[in-house]
Amino acid sequence: METRTQYDMYIPTRTIFGAGSLNTLHQQALPGKKALIVISSGRSTRANGYLDRTEEQLHKAGVETVVFDKVEANPLKSTVMAGGKMARENGCDFIVALGGGSCIDASKAIAVMAVNPGDYWDYVCAGTGKGKPFVHTPLPTVAISTTAGTGSETDASCVITNPETHEKIGQGNPALFPRLAIVDPELMLTVPPKFTAYQGFDALFHSTEAYISNFANLMSDMYAINAIESVGRNLAAAVKDGNNLAARERVAWANSLSGTVMCVGRCTSSHSMEHAMSAHHQDLPHGAGLIIISLAYYAFFIRRHACDERFVRMARAMGREDATRPEEFLEVLAKLQEDCGVAGLKMSDYGITPDELPEFARNARSTMGRLFAFDRVPLSEEDVTSIYREAYK
């Protein structure tokens, strides 16, 4: 299949990228006068001083602040509803997401529920969601990323879990683009090695999926291959030495590129498959789930010669510059996982049992089935189950 020459690109987020860029927040045009700052339920944002610095910057700009600190690693619908209520009750007119992809995703959904009636699932357009249009335009958001993983600071989507129905669904709408994104690699120096790896592989897979998808186009290819190269050649260094600012910056760059890739390209069914896993097992980090299924997933397409030349090109970008076989992509990917200390991840470590795999396959199609349309080789439900089984350990 030839690369598409047509594309549709709309990314209105202003992005300030670079070490020390958080210090410029007070100089930016902010979209309101009272902000709900959304952070995780953990301690790191406070302990590392990022919350204090962000509040100082906002106060310097004349913005009042309220803090919502309840976001989980895989944000829940109930958390979104609580955040929306807090924003309303405190008269907040914009949201500041301070954290990783989960905080940014939750913030976008909170921005919806701060001004719209009903339940968040009323507006979800897949699974058991009712697919209603927003009654009111969501509050504007400012995204300050402290990790390099999802690219959510520059895209118009958010992923929220409904534990009652075991659905983890991505929702996209142009109204969810952040007005402003601050991507400061200095804020990422304190991310532990394990999570640096999980997040980095998430960024990598956004671009590898887009590169092999049937929606790949001239613009998405340009961003994706640069992101693949940047992660492939720098993630292990960032995992090994968290204070390696040069490596952190390149991985952060790749992450921002991968966010753009999702706006102009498309992820494939790998993300649907992982969402099904973590929808049933809340403690499974998204990046870890993607790592666990990755080798079996990509091997499926390589065995079917879906796009041999693209797998070769990705292997070369990741450092195997003399690659000639698509299987070398699997070799390079496996080596990167070993170098980052995540090659031994197992589904069973997160309580997943083999009898759940067929249900995951059904869930992936019923909740995020639209991504299967971008696979170059169609996957049946049996194919999906087979990939899970191959990856299981």
DAZI-V974725 format. One record per pair of residues at least 12 apart in sequence whose C-alpha atoms are under 8 Angstrom apart, sorted by the first residue. I is the first residue (numbers start at 0). GAP is how many residues later the second one is. D is the distance in Angstrom with one decimal. If there is no record, write none. Layout:
<<I & GAP & D> <I & GAP & D>>
This chain:
<<0 & 213 & 7.6> <0 & 306 & 7.7> <2 & 213 & 6.1> <2 & 214 & 5.3> <2 & 215 & 6.7> <3 & 211 & 7.2> <3 & 212 & 6.2> <3 & 213 & 4.3> <3 & 214 & 6.4> <4 & 212 & 5.7> <4 & 213 & 5.6> <5 & 211 & 6.6> <5 & 212 & 7.4> <6 & 210 & 6.4> <6 & 211 & 7.5> <6 & 212 & 6.9> <6 & 257 & 6.8> <7 & 256 & 6.2> <8 & 254 & 6.8> <8 & 255 & 5.4> <9 & 253 & 7.3> <9 & 254 & 7.8> <10 & 143 & 7.2> <10 & 144 & 7.2> <10 & 166 & 7.5> <10 & 249 & 7.5> <10 & 252 & 7.2> <11 & 165 & 7.0> <11 & 167 & 7.2> <12 & 141 & 6.0> <12 & 164 & 6.2> <12 & 165 & 5.6> <12 & 166 & 5.0> <12 & 167 & 5.5> <12 & 168 & 6.8> <13 & 165 & 6.3> <13 & 166 & 4.8> <13 & 167 & 6.1> <14 & 139 & 7.5> <14 & 165 & 5.9> <14 & 166 & 4.7> <14 & 167 & 6.0> <14 & 168 & 7.2> <15 & 164 & 7.8> <15 & 165 & 6.1> <15 & 166 & 5.0> <15 & 167 & 6.1> <16 & 165 & 6.2> <16 & 166 & 4.8> <16 & 167 & 6.0> <17 & 165 & 6.4> <17 & 166 & 5.1> <17 & 167 & 6.4> <17 & 231 & 7.4> <18 & 165 & 4.9> <18 & 166 & 5.3> <18 & 167 & 5.4> <18 & 230 & 7.7> <19 & 164 & 6.0> <19 & 165 & 7.8> <19 & 166 & 6.5> <20 & 161 & 6.6> <20 & 162 & 7.0> <20 & 163 & 5.4> <21 & 32 & 7.5> <21 & 122 & 7.9> <21 & 160 & 6.4> <21 & 161 & 7.8> <21 & 162 & 6.2> <22 & 34 & 7.1> <23 & 33 & 7.9> <24 & 29 & 8.0> <24 & 32 & 6.0> <24 & 33 & 7.2> <24 & 157 & 7.7> <25 & 31 & 5.0> <25 & 32 & 5.9> <25 & 34 & 6.0> <25 & 35 & 4.8> <26 & 34 & 7.2> <29 & 150 & 8.0> <30 & 62 & 7.9> <30 & 63 & 6.5> <30 & 109 & 6.5> <30 & 110 & 7.9> <30 & 148 & 7.6> <31 & 31 & 7.4> <31 & 61 & 5.5> <31 & 62 & 5.8> <32 & 29 & 6.9> <32 & 30 & 4.6> <32 & 31 & 6.2> <32 & 59 & 7.8> <32 & 60 & 6.7> <32 & 61 & 7.8> <33 & 29 & 5.3> <33 & 30 & 4.5> <33 & 31 & 5.7> <33 & 32 & 7.8> <33 & 57 & 7.3> <33 & 58 & 4.9> <33 & 59 & 5.7> <33 & 60 & 6.6> <34 & 28 & 6.9> <34 & 29 & 6.2> <34 & 30 & 4.9> <34 & 31 & 6.3> <34 & 57 & 5.3> <34 & 58 & 6.3> <34 & 59 & 5.1> <34 & 60 & 5.3> <34 & 61 & 6.3> <35 & 29 & 5.9> <35 & 30 & 4.9> <35 & 31 & 5.7> <35 & 32 & 6.7> <35 & 51 & 6.1> <35 & 56 & 6.0> <35 & 58 & 6.6> <35 & 59 & 4.9> <35 & 60 & 6.0> <36 & 28 & 6.7> <36 & 29 & 6.0> <36 & 30 & 4.8> <36 & 31 & 6.0> <36 & 58 & 6.1> <36 & 59 & 4.6> <36 & 60 & 6.0> <36 & 61 & 6.8> <37 & 29 & 6.1> <37 & 30 & 4.9> <37 & 31 & 6.0> <37 & 32 & 8.0> <37 & 33 & 7.6> <37 & 57 & 7.2> <37 & 58 & 6.1> <37 & 59 & 5.0> <37 & 60 & 6.0> <37 & 61 & 8.0> <37 & 65 & 6.4> <37 & 69 & 6.4> <38 & 28 & 7.5> <38 & 29 & 6.3> <38 & 30 & 4.8> <38 & 31 & 7.0> <38 & 32 & 6.3> <38 & 58 & 6.6> <38 & 59 & 5.4> <38 & 60 & 6.0> <38 & 64 & 5.9> <39 & 29 & 5.3> <39 & 30 & 5.7> <39 & 31 & 4.4> <39 & 32 & 6.1> <39 & 33 & 7.7> <39 & 59 & 6.9> <39 & 62 & 8.0> <39 & 63 & 6.3> <40 & 28 & 5.1> <40 & 29 & 4.5> <40 & 30 & 5.2> <40 & 31 & 6.1> <44 & 53 & 7.9> <44 & 54 & 7.3> <47 & 142 & 7.7> <49 & 137 & 7.4> <50 & 47 & 7.6> <65 & 24 & 7.7> <67 & 15 & 6.6> <67 & 18 & 7.7> <70 & 31 & 7.2> <70 & 32 & 6.2> <70 & 35 & 7.1> <71 & 30 & 7.1> <72 & 29 & 5.8> <72 & 210 & 7.6> <72 & 212 & 6.8> <73 & 28 & 6.2> <73 & 86 & 7.1> <73 & 87 & 6.8> <73 & 204 & 7.8> <73 & 208 & 6.5> <73 & 209 & 7.8> <73 & 211 & 7.3> <73 & 212 & 7.7> <74 & 27 & 6.0> <74 & 28 & 7.7> <74 & 30 & 7.8> <74 & 31 & 6.1> <74 & 84 & 7.7> <74 & 85 & 5.5> <74 & 86 & 6.1> <75 & 84 & 5.7> <75 & 85 & 4.8> <75 & 86 & 6.0> <75 & 87 & 7.1> <76 & 43 & 6.8> <76 & 44 & 7.7> <76 & 83 & 6.2> <76 & 84 & 5.9> <76 & 85 & 5.5> <76 & 86 & 7.9> <78 & 27 & 7.9> <79 & 26 & 6.1> <79 & 27 & 7.7> <79 & 29 & 6.1> <79 & 30 & 5.1> <79 & 33 & 7.3> <79 & 40 & 7.5> <80 & 29 & 6.8> <80 & 32 & 6.5> <80 & 38 & 7.3> <80 & 39 & 7.0> <82 & 27 & 5.6> <82 & 31 & 7.6> <83 & 26 & 4.7> <83 & 27 & 6.7> <83 & 28 & 7.5> <83 & 29 & 4.8> <83 & 30 & 4.0> <83 & 31 & 7.7> <84 & 28 & 7.5> <84 & 29 & 6.2> <85 & 28 & 7.9> <86 & 27 & 5.8> <87 & 26 & 5.5> <87 & 27 & 7.3> <92 & 46 & 6.4> <92 & 47 & 7.6> <93 & 17 & 7.5> <93 & 45 & 5.3> <93 & 46 & 5.1> <93 & 47 & 5.7> <93 & 48 & 7.8> <94 & 12 & 6.6> <94 & 16 & 6.6> <94 & 44 & 6.9> <94 & 45 & 6.4> <94 & 46 & 4.6> <94 & 47 & 6.2> <95 & 45 & 5.7> <95 & 46 & 4.7> <95 & 47 & 5.9> <95 & 48 & 7.3> <96 & 44 & 7.2> <96 & 45 & 6.1> <96 & 46 & 4.8> <96 & 47 & 5.9> <96 & 48 & 7.7> <97 & 45 & 6.4> <97 & 46 & 4.9> <97 & 47 & 6.1> <97 & 48 & 7.0> <98 & 45 & 6.5> <98 & 46 & 5.2> <98 & 47 & 4.8> <98 & 48 & 6.8> <99 & 45 & 5.5> <99 & 46 & 5.4> <99 & 47 & 4.9> <99 & 48 & 7.3> <99 & 49 & 7.5> <99 & 50 & 7.8> <100 & 44 & 7.6> <100 & 46 & 7.5> <100 & 48 & 6.7> <100 & 49 & 5.3> <100 & 50 & 7.2> <100 & 51 & 5.8> <100 & 52 & 7.7> <101 & 57 & 8.0> <103 & 39 & 6.3> <103 & 41 & 7.8> <103 & 48 & 6.4> <103 & 49 & 6.7> <103 & 54 & 7.7> <104 & 47 & 6.7> <104 & 52 & 7.2> <104 & 53 & 4.3> <104 & 54 & 6.0> <104 & 55 & 7.4> <105 & 52 & 7.0> <105 & 53 & 7.7> <105 & 54 & 7.1> <106 & 34 & 7.3> <107 & 30 & 8.0> <107 & 33 & 6.9> <107 & 49 & 7.9> <107 & 50 & 6.5> <107 & 68 & 5.9> <108 & 49 & 6.9> <108 & 51 & 7.9> <110 & 27 & 5.0> <110 & 28 & 4.8> <110 & 29 & 7.0> <110 & 30 & 7.2> <111 & 22 & 7.7> <111 & 25 & 7.3> <111 & 26 & 4.4> <111 & 27 & 6.7> <112 & 25 & 7.5> <113 & 24 & 7.3> <113 & 25 & 7.1> <114 & 21 & 6.2> <114 & 22 & 7.5> <114 & 23 & 6.4> <114 & 24 & 7.2> <115 & 18 & 6.8> <115 & 19 & 6.0> <115 & 20 & 5.8> <115 & 22 & 7.7> <116 & 18 & 7.7> <123 & 45 & 7.8> <123 & 47 & 6.3> <124 & 46 & 7.0> <125 & 43 & 7.2> <125 & 240 & 7.7> <125 & 241 & 5.7> <125 & 242 & 7.0> <126 & 40 & 7.3> <126 & 42 & 7.8> <126 & 239 & 5.7> <126 & 240 & 4.5> <126 & 241 & 7.6> <136 & 38 & 6.8> <137 & 37 & 6.7> <137 & 38 & 7.2> <139 & 36 & 7.8> <139 & 38 & 6.6> <139 & 39 & 6.4> <140 & 35 & 7.9> <140 & 36 & 7.7> <140 & 37 & 4.9> <140 & 38 & 5.9> <140 & 39 & 7.2> <141 & 36 & 5.5> <141 & 37 & 5.8> <141 & 38 & 4.9> <141 & 39 & 5.9> <141 & 40 & 8.0> <142 & 35 & 6.3> <142 & 37 & 6.3> <142 & 38 & 4.7> <142 & 39 & 6.3> <143 & 37 & 5.8> <143 & 38 & 4.7> <143 & 39 & 6.2> <143 & 40 & 7.9> <144 & 36 & 7.6> <144 & 37 & 6.4> <144 & 38 & 5.5> <144 & 39 & 7.1> <144 & 42 & 7.8> <145 & 37 & 7.6> <145 & 38 & 7.3> <145 & 39 & 7.5> <145 & 41 & 5.1> <145 & 42 & 5.2> <146 & 40 & 7.5> <146 & 41 & 5.4> <146 & 44 & 7.1> <146 & 49 & 7.6> <146 & 52 & 7.2> <146 & 105 & 7.6> <147 & 40 & 7.5> <147 & 48 & 7.5> <147 & 51 & 5.8> <147 & 52 & 6.1> <147 & 55 & 7.1> <147 & 103 & 6.5> <147 & 104 & 5.0> <147 & 107 & 5.4> <147 & 108 & 7.9> <148 & 49 & 7.6> <148 & 50 & 4.0> <148 & 51 & 5.3> <148 & 52 & 7.2> <148 & 53 & 5.3> <148 & 54 & 4.7> <148 & 103 & 8.0> <148 & 106 & 5.7> <148 & 138 & 7.9> <149 & 49 & 7.1> <149 & 52 & 6.3> <149 & 53 & 5.7> <149 & 56 & 7.9> <149 & 105 & 6.6> <149 & 108 & 7.6> <149 & 109 & 6.8> <150 & 52 & 7.0> <150 & 104 & 5.2> <150 & 105 & 5.1> <150 & 106 & 7.4> <150 & 107 & 5.8> <150 & 108 & 3.8> <150 & 109 & 7.4> <151 & 107 & 6.0> <152 & 24 & 7.9> <152 & 25 & 6.6> <152 & 28 & 5.7> <152 & 103 & 7.6> <152 & 106 & 7.3> <153 & 23 & 6.6> <153 & 24 & 6.7> <153 & 27 & 6.8> <153 & 102 & 6.9> <153 & 105 & 5.6> <153 & 106 & 6.5> <154 & 21 & 7.7> <154 & 22 & 5.6> <154 & 23 & 7.5> <154 & 104 & 5.7> <154 & 105 & 6.6> <154 & 107 & 7.0> <154 & 108 & 6.1> <155 & 16 & 5.5> <155 & 17 & 5.6> <155 & 18 & 5.5> <155 & 19 & 7.1> <155 & 20 & 4.7> <155 & 21 & 4.3> <155 & 22 & 7.5> <155 & 107 & 7.5> <156 & 13 & 6.5> <156 & 14 & 5.3> <156 & 15 & 4.1> <156 & 16 & 6.5> <156 & 19 & 6.5> <156 & 20 & 7.6> <157 & 12 & 5.4> <157 & 13 & 5.4> <157 & 14 & 6.6> <158 & 12 & 6.2> <160 & 118 & 6.3> <161 & 117 & 7.7> <162 & 116 & 6.9> <162 & 117 & 7.7> <165 & 110 & 7.8> <165 & 113 & 5.1> <165 & 114 & 5.6> <166 & 108 & 7.9> <166 & 109 & 7.1> <166 & 112 & 5.5> <166 & 113 & 7.9> <166 & 196 & 7.5> <166 & 200 & 6.4> <167 & 107 & 5.6> <167 & 108 & 6.7> <167 & 110 & 7.6> <167 & 111 & 5.1> <167 & 199 & 7.2> <168 & 106 & 7.3> <168 & 198 & 6.1> <168 & 199 & 6.4> <169 & 198 & 7.5> <182 & 69 & 7.4> <184 & 60 & 7.0> <184 & 63 & 6.0> <184 & 64 & 5.4> <184 & 67 & 6.4> <185 & 59 & 7.1> <187 & 60 & 7.1> <188 & 53 & 5.4> <188 & 54 & 5.4> <188 & 55 & 7.7> <188 & 56 & 7.2> <188 & 59 & 7.2> <189 & 52 & 6.8> <189 & 53 & 7.8> <190 & 51 & 7.2> <191 & 47 & 7.9> <191 & 50 & 7.4> <192 & 45 & 7.8> <192 & 46 & 4.7> <192 & 47 & 6.9> <192 & 49 & 6.9> <193 & 45 & 7.4> <193 & 147 & 7.6> <193 & 148 & 7.7> <195 & 39 & 8.0> <195 & 42 & 7.3> <195 & 43 & 6.0> <196 & 38 & 7.1> <196 & 39 & 7.8> <196 & 42 & 6.2> <196 & 143 & 6.1> <196 & 144 & 8.0> <196 & 145 & 7.4> <197 & 87 & 7.5> <197 & 88 & 7.6> <197 & 89 & 4.4> <197 & 90 & 5.4> <197 & 93 & 7.6> <198 & 88 & 5.6> <199 & 31 & 6.8> <199 & 35 & 6.5> <199 & 51 & 6.8> <199 & 55 & 7.6> <199 & 87 & 7.8> <200 & 30 & 7.8> <200 & 86 & 6.1> <200 & 89 & 7.7> <200 & 90 & 6.9> <201 & 84 & 7.5> <201 & 85 & 4.9> <201 & 88 & 7.0> <202 & 24 & 8.0> <202 & 28 & 7.8> <202 & 51 & 6.9> <202 & 52 & 5.1> <202 & 55 & 6.0> <203 & 23 & 6.9> <203 & 24 & 5.7> <203 & 27 & 6.2> <203 & 28 & 7.7> <203 & 50 & 7.7> <203 & 51 & 7.7> <203 & 54 & 7.5> <204 & 85 & 7.8> <205 & 52 & 5.9> <205 & 53 & 7.9> <205 & 55 & 7.5> <205 & 56 & 7.2> <205 & 61 & 6.0> <206 & 16 & 8.0> <206 & 17 & 4.7> <206 & 18 & 7.2> <206 & 20 & 6.6> <206 & 21 & 6.4> <206 & 51 & 5.6> <206 & 54 & 6.6> <206 & 60 & 7.7> <207 & 16 & 7.0> <207 & 17 & 8.0> <207 & 20 & 6.8> <207 & 106 & 7.6> <208 & 57 & 7.5> <208 & 58 & 5.1> <208 & 59 & 5.5> <208 & 61 & 7.6> <209 & 14 & 7.0> <209 & 51 & 7.0> <209 & 52 & 7.5> <209 & 55 & 5.8> <209 & 56 & 5.1> <209 & 57 & 5.0> <209 & 58 & 6.8> <210 & 13 & 6.2> <210 & 14 & 7.4> <210 & 99 & 7.3> <211 & 95 & 6.9> <211 & 98 & 6.6> <211 & 99 & 7.7> <211 & 163 & 7.8> <211 & 164 & 7.3> <212 & 53 & 6.9> <212 & 54 & 7.0> <212 & 55 & 6.3> <212 & 161 & 5.3> <212 & 162 & 5.4> <212 & 163 & 5.9> <213 & 160 & 5.3> <213 & 161 & 6.1> <213 & 162 & 5.2> <214 & 50 & 6.2> <214 & 51 & 6.3> <214 & 159 & 6.2> <215 & 49 & 6.0> <215 & 50 & 7.4> <216 & 48 & 7.1> <218 & 45 & 7.0> <219 & 41 & 5.3> <219 & 44 & 5.7> <219 & 45 & 5.2> <222 & 34 & 5.7> <222 & 35 & 7.1> <222 & 37 & 7.3> <222 & 38 & 6.1> <223 & 33 & 7.0> <223 & 34 & 6.5> <223 & 37 & 6.2> <224 & 89 & 7.0> <224 & 92 & 6.9> <225 & 28 & 7.2> <225 & 31 & 7.8> <225 & 91 & 7.9> <226 & 26 & 7.4> <226 & 27 & 4.2> <226 & 28 & 7.1> <226 & 30 & 5.9> <226 & 31 & 6.4> <227 & 26 & 7.2> <227 & 86 & 7.0> <227 & 89 & 6.5> <227 & 90 & 6.5> <228 & 85 & 7.8> <228 & 88 & 4.7> <228 & 89 & 5.0> <228 & 90 & 7.6> <229 & 20 & 5.8> <229 & 21 & 6.1> <229 & 23 & 7.6> <229 & 24 & 5.7> <229 & 88 & 7.8> <230 & 19 & 7.2> <230 & 20 & 5.4> <230 & 23 & 6.2> <230 & 87 & 7.7> <231 & 85 & 7.4> <231 & 86 & 4.4> <231 & 87 & 7.0> <231 & 104 & 7.1> <232 & 85 & 5.9> <232 & 86 & 6.6> <233 & 13 & 5.3> <233 & 14 & 7.7> <233 & 16 & 6.6> <233 & 17 & 6.5> <234 & 12 & 6.9> <234 & 13 & 7.7> <234 & 16 & 6.3> <234 & 105 & 7.5> <235 & 100 & 6.9> <235 & 103 & 5.8> <235 & 104 & 5.2> <237 & 13 & 7.9> <238 & 101 & 6.1> <239 & 100 & 7.4> <265 & 105 & 7.7> <265 & 108 & 7.0> <266 & 104 & 6.5> <266 & 107 & 7.3> <267 & 103 & 5.0> <267 & 104 & 6.0> <267 & 105 & 7.8> <267 & 106 & 5.5> <267 & 107 & 5.7> <268 & 100 & 7.7> <268 & 102 & 5.1> <268 & 103 & 4.8> <268 & 105 & 7.6> <268 & 106 & 6.8> <269 & 20 & 7.2> <269 & 23 & 7.9> <269 & 24 & 7.7> <269 & 27 & 7.0> <270 & 19 & 7.3> <270 & 100 & 7.9> <271 & 92 & 5.0> <271 & 93 & 7.3> <271 & 95 & 7.7> <271 & 96 & 5.2> <271 & 97 & 7.0> <271 & 99 & 6.7> <271 & 100 & 7.9> <272 & 87 & 7.1> <272 & 88 & 6.9> <272 & 91 & 5.1> <272 & 111 & 7.8> <273 & 12 & 6.9> <273 & 15 & 5.6> <273 & 16 & 5.9> <273 & 19 & 7.9> <273 & 90 & 7.9> <274 & 89 & 7.0> <275 & 84 & 5.2> <275 & 85 & 7.5> <275 & 87 & 5.6> <275 & 88 & 5.2> <276 & 12 & 7.2> <276 & 83 & 6.2> <280 & 69 & 7.1> <280 & 70 & 7.6> <280 & 71 & 7.6> <282 & 67 & 7.1> <283 & 66 & 6.2> <287 & 57 & 7.3> <288 & 58 & 7.8> <290 & 46 & 8.0> <290 & 51 & 7.8> <290 & 54 & 7.8> <291 & 53 & 6.1> <291 & 54 & 6.5> <291 & 55 & 7.0> <291 & 99 & 6.4> <291 & 100 & 7.9> <292 & 94 & 7.4> <292 & 95 & 6.7> <292 & 98 & 5.3> <292 & 99 & 7.9> <293 & 97 & 7.9> <294 & 35 & 6.4> <294 & 38 & 7.7> <294 & 39 & 7.4> <294 & 96 & 7.4> <295 & 91 & 5.7> <295 & 92 & 7.7> <295 & 94 & 6.0> <295 & 95 & 5.6> <296 & 90 & 6.0> <297 & 32 & 7.5> <298 & 28 & 7.8> <298 & 31 & 7.2> <299 & 87 & 7.4> <300 & 76 & 6.9> <301 & 24 & 6.5> <301 & 25 & 6.9> <303 & 73 & 7.7> <305 & 70 & 6.0> <305 & 71 & 6.2> <306 & 69 & 7.9> <307 & 17 & 7.5> <307 & 18 & 5.3> <308 & 17 & 7.0> <309 & 16 & 7.8> <310 & 14 & 7.9> <310 & 15 & 4.9> <310 & 16 & 7.7> <310 & 17 & 7.9> <310 & 18 & 5.8> <311 & 12 & 5.9> <311 & 13 & 5.9> <311 & 14 & 4.8> <311 & 15 & 7.9> <311 & 16 & 7.0> <311 & 17 & 6.4> <313 & 15 & 6.5> <314 & 13 & 6.2> <314 & 14 & 4.4> <314 & 17 & 6.3> <317 & 14 & 7.1> <318 & 13 & 7.7> <319 & 12 & 7.0> <345 & 46 & 6.9> <345 & 47 & 5.3> <346 & 45 & 6.1> <346 & 46 & 6.1> <347 & 44 & 7.7> <347 & 45 & 6.3> <353 & 35 & 7.3> <353 & 38 & 7.5> <356 & 28 & 6.0> <356 & 31 & 6.4> <356 & 32 & 7.2> <357 & 27 & 5.5> <359 & 25 & 7.7> <360 & 20 & 5.8> <360 & 21 & 7.8> <360 & 23 & 5.6> <360 & 24 & 5.6> <361 & 19 & 6.8> <364 & 16 & 7.9>>
